[in-house]
């Protein structure tokens, strides 16, 4: 294999657009690009040179790479490929590991640093590595944001091999962002009003959420979602890697009920773990922001309660 590298400055000149030239981004918006080409012998060409990889002509191979994390909150690779006479680069795109929005010891004593190191650093990271290895085998799924990838690989109820890893990566990203140091307590502003409207009271909602978590058999997730068709909030639980995204619900908060999420801190006491999440960890600020965005797509009924 003979490597061909393309600098961002050259890409800027060829595309007429400006892309970041600083350090490689990390997190959900990070995309790592590796350009390779086959040697002339492997591809049947007489010359191994790759000096005209991206000629500025209408027939050129155009590669457009964008870090759109600020807009989409998810990595995405956009590219168009046309046949190139001299050499054809292979594009490998990888999703990056997003860090929790706090230090790994910030949720103590309710979730220990050791749990974050194992749960995020090993389990979550493992799902991500598994997904990237699957995607490296073919470019048929390139170009999707992570939530789009989850829906596409769900395949209308006939999941593709990539589904489990894709869904677990998305679920974990969402889970870390559903917590904050000093969380819990009561929701504020219109969020509390919407919960009271759809569940009768905050106490009723809390009891329903806890019951769903404790009655979930095996591994899975518990969610507060916006049901698009019913135009209301609802508590749902999913098994294994499944996400309400695939049923077109809008997730607002989730709780990981896989054993590795709580066993280091709580052993088999799921009740203590769930109560710690509801009373000390859940980020109602994050839920409030998600609900505000959801109301752009779903009218939650009358009276229309402002959430912010």
N, C-alpha and C positions, 0 to 999 in steps of 0.2 A: 504494500500500500504506500502510495506517495502522497503526503499531506499537502493540501492547498489551503492557505489561510487567507482570509479576507478581512481587512481592518474595517472598523466602523467608519473611519474617515473616508475610506474609499467608497464604502456603501453610501455615505452621505452624498458624495459627488455624483455617483452614478444615478441615485434615485431622485436627486433634487430636493430631498427632505433632510431634516436634521434629527439624528437619533443620538441617544446618550453615548458619550465616549468615556465616562468615568468608570469606576469599579463595577464589576459584574453585579447586577442586582440579585438580591436573595428574597426568599419568601414566595408567596403565592404568585406574584407577578414576575417571578424570575424564569427566564427561559435560557437554557444553555444550548448554544449552537456549535456543532462540530461538523466542519465541511471536509469531506474526503472525496478522493476520486480514484478510480481504478487506473492502473498503469496502462500504457498503450498496448502492451502485450495482452493484458487481460481483456481489454475491450476491443482488440483487433485493430488498433490504430497504428500507423507507422511511426508517429512521433509522440513521445511521452510528455511534451511540453504542455504547460497549462498557463501560458502567458496571457492568453486572451479569454480568461474565464468568464468575465462579464462585459463583453464589448457593448459600447453604447450604441445599439442599433435596434431596429424594430424586431429583429429576429433573435435578440439576445435572451439568455436565461436570466430572468429577473427574480431576485430574492429580496423580499421586503420583510424585515424583522422589526417588530415593534414591542416595546415594553408598555403595555396598556393596563398595568395593574391599578393605576389611579382611577381609571375609568371603569374597568370591568371587575376589579377585585379578584381576578383570576388570570392565570397565565394563558397566553394565546399566541400561536404562531401562524402568521399569514404568509402564504407564499404561492407563487405561480411558476410552474416549470414548463419550459419549452425545450424541444430537442436541440442540443448543442453539438455541433460537429466535432469539436476538438476534445471536449471532456464534459462529463455529466457528474456534478457533485451529488453526493448523497447527503440529505439533510436529516440530522438526528435532533429531535426536540425533546426536552425533558422538563417535567414539572419540578419546581423547587420546593424544598421543605420550608413551610412557613413557621416562624417562631411564635409561641404564645405572646400575647400583648402585655406581658409582665415577666419579671424575673422568675426563675424556677422555684425560688423559695418564697415568693410573694403570697401564696395562698395558705401558708402554714398558719395555725396548726391543723387546719381542716383538710388540706391536701398537701402532703409533704413534698419537699424537694426531691426525695428519692423516688416518689411516685411519678413526678413529672419527668425525671431522668429516664425512668424505665418506660413509662407510658408514651410520652412524646418522643424521647430520644431513641427508643428501640422499637416499640410496637408501631407507632405512627410512621416512623422512618422506614420500617420494614414494609409497610403497605405501599409507601411511595416508591421504594426501590423495586418492589415487585411490579408495580404499574409501569414504571419506566422500562423495565426489561421486556414487558409484554408489548409496549408501544414501539420498541426498537425493532421488532420483527417485521413491521409493516408500517407504511405511512398512510394507510387508509383512514385512520382516526386523527390525523394531524389537523390542526386548525380549530379545534374545539376549546372553549373555556371549560374549566373543570366541571361546572354544573351541567353544561351541555353534554360533556362526555358521559356523565352519570346517566342522563336521560337516553342518550344514543345507545349506550351499551346495555341498558335495561331491555331494549329491543322489544317493546310492547309485551313484556311478560315472559320473554324467552331470553334471559340474560346471556350476553356474550362473555367469554372468559375474562375480559378486562373489567367487568362490572364490579365485582367484589372489591378489588383493590381501589378502583376509582371512587366508589361510594364511601369506602372507609377513609380514604384521604379527605374527601369533602366533609364527611361527618365529623372527623376529628378537628379539622380547621374550624368548623362551626362551633364545636364544643368548647375549644379553648377560648374563643371569642364570646362565649355565653357566660363566662365567669370574670370576676374582678376581685382584687383584694378589698375587703370590707364590703362585700356584696350582701345579698339577702335583704331582709326587712321587707317593707311594703313598696310596691310600685308607685310611681308618681304620675301626676298630670292625667291626661286622657287615657293612658294605659290602664290605670286602675279602674276608671269608669267603664272602659270596654270589657275588662274582665268581669266586673260586677254585672254588667248588662248581659253577658253571655253565660255566666255561671251562677248568677244570683248573688254571690259574694266572693270576696277574695279567699275566705276560709274554705268555701266549697271548691274553688279551683285548686287550692293547695292540697286538699284532701284527695281530690280526683287525680292529681298529678302523682302524688305519693303512692296511691293505690295502684295506679298503672305501673309504676316502677317495681313495686313489691310483688305484683302478680305476673310480671313478665317472666315466662319460663325460659331458662337458658340465657343466651347472650342476645343483646339487642340495644335498642335506644328508646327513650321516651321524649316526646316532642309536644310543644305548644305550637299550633299551626293556625294559619288563616285558611279556612275552607272556602275556596273560590265560589263553588256553586251554592253552598249554604249561606255564604256571606256572614260568617261568624268565626269566632275562635273555638278551637277544640283541642283536647288532649288526645294524642294518638301514640301507639307504641308499635315499633317495628322490630322484626327479628333479624339477627345476624347483621348484614351490612345494609339492609334496605333503608331507604330514605323517602320521606314523603314527597320529595321532588318528583319522583317518578309518577305520582298520582296528581301532579299539578297543584299540590298544596304549597303554601308559602310558609316555610319554617320561621319561627320566632325565637325559639330556645330549644336546646336539647340536653339530655342527660345520658351519658354513656353508662350502660348497665352491663358491659362486658366485665368479667371477673377481674381482669388485669387493671381496671379503672379504680378499684377500691381495695383489693385484697391486701396490699402492703400496709395500708393504714387501718383498715377496719376488719380484716380477716373475712369471715362470712356474715358479718353484721350489715346486711344491705340497708336495713332501716336507719342505722346511725349515719351511713354514708348519704342516703337520700335526704335526710333531715339536715345534715351539714350543708349540702348543696342548696337547699331551699332557704335556710336561715342565715347562711354566712357567705355563700359563694356566687349565687346566680346574679348576673349583671342586668338589672332592670333598665339601666341606661342603654345597654346594647339592644334589649328587646324593644324599648321605646323607639329607637332609631329604625329598627327593622319594621315595626308596625307602621311608622310614618311612611316608609317607602312602599309598603304593601298597599296602603290606601290609595296610592296612585293607580293601582290596577284593580282594586276591589272596593266597591262601596259596601261598607259594613252595615248599612241599613240606617234607619231613622230611629232616634235623632242621630245625626252625624256628629260624633264626638271628636273634637280636635284632640290629637294625641300629643301635641307639642305647643 
